[in-house]
Amino acid sequence: MFRTAFRVSRLLARITFCFSFGGRFRGGRLAANASSRPVGSPDAASRPSRARAVLGTAACTLALGVALSACSPTYDWRTIMNNDKGYTVDFPAKPGNDQRPVQIGGTPMQMAMQTAEAGNAVFAVGTVMLPDDHEATQRATLDFLRDGLARNVGAAPDAHAVQIPLAAGGRVLGLEMKLSGEAGSQHEMRTVYARLVARGPHVYQAAIIASKPLPQEQVDQFFSSFQLY
């Protein structure tokens, strides 16, 4: 599996709290290692036995195949029920937890995060605990999250309406976004998929942040499983 150069919680904090990306997805390490001893190098050409060269090439090909297989994205989906925050969702790996303060419209709040990494992407659900359940507070928080996600990839904060399912049946209205753009000082491409929704004294952000577009079935698995209590 491709490794990231940053901690998952730090990445999501930077995206959510409107900081710039400071880390990178490292996708080329295997390729760099594989090319450090190219076929046809002086060492290979100087081998006295052609048979050894052929066997060596076959062994390298087999080893590379195993390495590439080991780096293939793995999605080990499991259902996580967060009764404290009021949602259930499928994560592609065991999620970690984080919480930190945010300032929204001059009001201090807390945001809890559950995050999991799979392949070249981070999957996360953030929950902002509001001081009340007033519509104005919900709207300000939704705008804060929407604008922060867009700003971090240099994109317009475009969103469209989407229905978010309730675990007990029914649906509530939320926002859906798909953004792509350059992030951080390294200007690396990121694709962000997100759904935002308010319910009572909580505003939720379900998001995927990837270094390249994901297979649609993985995106659908995550978002279709996201349900509120």
Secondary structure, DSSP 8 states (H G I E B T S, - for coil): ---BSS-HHHHHHHHHTT------B--SHHHHHHTTS-TT-HHHHT-S-HHHHHHHHHHHHHHHHHHHHHTS-----EEEEETTTTEEEEESS--EEEEEEEEETTEEEEEEEEEEEETTEEEEEEEEE-S---HHHHHHHHHHHHHHHHHHTT-----EEEEEEBTTS-EEEEEEEEEEEEETTTTEEEEEEEEEEEETTEEEEEEEEESS---HHHHHHHHHH-EE-
